[in-house]
Amino acid sequence: MNNKVEIEGKWYELVPMEKQDDTEPELEQPNAFYGCESVDGVFNFSVLLDDDGKSWKDTQSLTYKPKGGTEEYWDNPDFLNGLVNGATDCIGFLPHTFTEKDTNELLNVLNYAVKMGWL
């Protein structure tokens, strides 16, 4: 067997290639999560799940999507729990544009997350 080839006057040694694996790479499992959303769609709570299907610690988040406003993302579980528990230092961080309805919707979503064991 000839292990060399000449190309434009230069000799090159042929090196056999390793056989390519034709199988498709295995896809990773998608990220799973639990979530809930306020009826008006302004508040969206989610938490990631671990490999056992249980809430993954410190992955809780709440997205605030006001109509015509800037979306905010809150991912501090201590802050979210503080809101549920009525902590004034947490409530003071809520946007000044919050109405009573907004506050009620927010607490409804967070209380549901607590009830489900997600927060």
Summary of the structure (lengths in Angstrom):
residues: 119
radius of gyration: 27.3
end to end distance: 69.7
largest distance: 85.2
contacts: 243
relative contact order: 0.16
helix: 24%
strand: 24%
